[in-house]
Amino acid sequence: MDSLHKHVNQLFAKYKGSKQIQELKREILSNLEAKVADLTAGGMSYSDAVDVARRSITSIDDLIDDQSKVYVNQMTAELVQRGLLYFLIAWIVTMPFRIFGSGIMLNGLLLLGSIVLGIVYVVLRLKKQDMHLGRTVAFDVQAAFRRRKLAWIIWAIFIIVMVLYNTAMLFGSNIWFQTQVKIAGPYHFAMLGTQYALPFVSILVPMLFHIVPGLMMKYEAGEDDGNEA
């Protein structure tokens, strides 16, 4: 059944492998295999039976349910935990930037964000018994993957704009009048480096968007789980 496997894989090529997708994929493959078996039992050659089975299903778009049930408590707890880790790392990394005003503000905001996320995480852990009730909420996993891609694109555009903006503000006159760029010592060099480096801390946003679809798939409720939304 290699040709059937290949055909089914092509049908699902644009869909991510959530539990719902995997279950539908196995069901369609099983139906196609059964169809081929019925046709060959009726006297049709195997290759012709495979061609008939493949032509019987050319698209699965109408069969896909965009909504998947996800164990929202468990997913939220891990999302907050990951966010806390990212914020703490960013807070530590930006400590050297505290010699500048903007660096002090950003480092302070990261610390504040870490404290808030830490409190939220502790509250979620204290309510651990509720997390085993299996409460599910419907999410569009495929849309989450699209939003993840969009978040990275927007972040890349933001970084490009910020690099161009900083360059124009810091070296615009030198570039315009074609004069030599001069860096007056280590402090000036550190200040310039900070101006360019600080916008990259915003990578926290697309990183959080990046992990959401994976967490949805990790905590997706299967059809046999028997939990109600």
N, C-alpha and C positions, 0 to 999 in steps of 0.2 A: 504493500500500500504506500510506497514511497511517493508516487505521483499525487496521491490524495493528500498526504501530509504536506507536500509542497504547495498544493493548491490552497489548503486551509491556512497555511502560514502566510500565503500571499493575501488572503482575504482579511486576515487580522494584522497585517503589517503596520498599519497606522495606529493601532490601538495598543496601549500599554497592558502589561500582563497582570491585571488585578485578578482577584479570585473570581469575580463575575465573568470576566473575559475568558479566563482559563476554563471555567465550567462550561460556558457556551461553546468554546473551541472544541472541547472533548465531545460535547453532545453532537455538534455538527459533523465531526470526523466519524463518530460512531454511526450516525445516520447515513453518511456517504458510503461507509464500508458495508453497512447492511443493504443499501441499495445495489451496490456492485454485486454482492452475494446473491441477491434475488434475481438480478438480470443474468448472471452467469448460470444460475440454476435453471433459468428458462431457456438456455441454449445460446445466449449471446456470448461472443468472445470476450475475454477479460479486458483487452484494450478498448473495445467498443463500449463495454459497460462502464469503464472508468471515464471515458469521454462523456457519456450520457450523464453520469453522476456529477462530473465537474460542471457541465452546462446547466445542471438543475439549480445550482447555487453560484451566482456570479457576484453577489454583493451581500454583506451582512449588516449594512448600515441601519436598515429598518428593524433589525433584531436587537440592536444594542440599546440597553437602558442606560441613559447617561447618569442616573442616580445610583450610587452604591451606599449601602448601610455601613457605617463605620462606628466602632466603639469610641465614642467621642471623649470619654473621661480618660481612658488610657492614652489616646492620641494627644490630648491637650497636655497631660502630665509630661510626656516625653518631649513635646514641642517646647514647653517652658524650660525643661531641664537643658535641652540643647541651646536654647536662647541664652540661658544663664551662663553656660559654658562659653559661648561666643562672646558675650559681653565682658566676662571676667578676663578672657584672653586679650580682648581689645583694650580694656582698662590697663592691664599690665604693659601692653605694647606701647601705649600712648603716654606712659609716665614720663619718659624723657622730654616730651613736648611741653611739660608744665613750666618750662622756662619762658614761655611766651603766653600772652594773654589768651589767644584763641585756643592754645593747647590746654591751658588750665581749665577753660570752660568745657571743652570737649571731654577731657579726662574726668571732670566732675560729673558731667551728664552720664557718662558710661558707668561711673560708680553708682550714681543714683538709679540708673536702669538695672544694674546688677542687684542692688538692694531690693528693688520692687519685685523683680523676677524671683529673687530668693524667697521673699515673703510669700509670693503666690505659690511657689513650689512647695514650701513647707505646709501651707494650708491644704494643698492637694494631697500631700502625703498623709496629713492628719485625717483626711477624709478617705483614707485608703479603702475602708469597707464599702463606701459607695461606688468605688471604681470597679468592684466585682459584680455589680448588679447587671452589667451587660447592657446599659442604655445605649442605644444606637441612634445616629442621626444620618440622614441621607446627604451625601455630598457628590458633586460631579467630579470624579477623579480625572477624567480626560480634560476637563476645563482647567483643573489645577495644574496639569502638565503644561497647558498652553500659557497660563498665567506665569508659571515659572520661567518659561522661555522669554516672555515679554518683560519680566522683571530684570533679567540679565541684559536684554537689549537696552532698556531704559537706563540701567546703571552704566552701561558702556558709553551711551550718549552723554550722560551726566559727567562722567570722568573726562571725556574728550572736551566737552564744553569748559569744564573747570581748568583743565590744563591750558587750553587756549586763553581763557580769561586771565589766569595768573600770569601767563607769559606776556599778554598784552599789558597788564597792569605793572608788572615788574620790569619788563624789558621793551615796552612799546616804543619809547623814545629812542632807545639804542637801535632797534630794528628800523625805525622810520628814518632816522638820520644816519644809519649805517656806521654807528660808532661802536667802539669796543665795549663789551660787557665786562665790568670790573666788579670783583667780589672783595670787599674790604675786610678780610680776615675770617677766622673760623666762626665767629658769632653771626656775621652776615650770611655766611654759607649755610649755617644751621637754620637761620630764619627762612632763607629761600627754600631749603629742603622741606621745612615744616609746612610752608605754604602749599607745596605740591603734594605732600604726603597725607595731610589731614583729610582731604576729600575721599581718599581710598578707604577710610574707616566706614564709609557708607556701604561697603560690601556686605555688612551685616544684614542689610535688607534683602538683597537677592539670595543670600545664603539661607535665610529663614524661608523664603519662598521656595527655595530649591528642595528643602527637606520635607515640605508639607505633602506632596504627592506620595513620596515613599512611605511616610507615616500612615497616610490614608490606606495604602495597600497593605501595610503591615498589620493594621488593626481593622481591616475590612471583615465584616461578618459574613460567613458563608451561609448558603441556603439551609444547611443542616444544623445551624447553631440554635435555631428556634428562639431567637430573641426578638422582641417587638420594639419598634421605634418609640 
